[in-house]
């Protein structure tokens, strides 16, 4: 697929994100299906898509549980979360980052937006790799997934990932504010 077509498709997905934040019912279900289909069409298989959806689905289930406990049970917010996740990650996956970065002129109005998106993409990749390494190291150190000390080890690993992510996010924001992007 040509870079221009990929950028147009990513823009359409971004427009779908804006629509999904306000939609409900069948329109929201359609946005979820379009996001999932875009992932599969982008060359990502169904199994990796389902694996990436597990944490977001758990978050959505926690939101449903909290809404149910508060007496305001609904499905719109968790469904919007799933739709925005699927559409935004598909848009990020489809954009030809290498060629798009070279085409933006510093005088362009889109330069700051493109630079911000490149930074977010780079930061996300670093965070994913760091999380993967942390949890892989934990799995090599812990004898059993369940049992004595395993929950403490998991809590320590999650806390370490959050601490490092927060430190990186602060440095990321400081770098953006110094360069005038924020």
Order of alpha helices (4+ residues) and beta strands (2+ residues): alpha-alpha-alpha-alpha-alpha-alpha-alpha
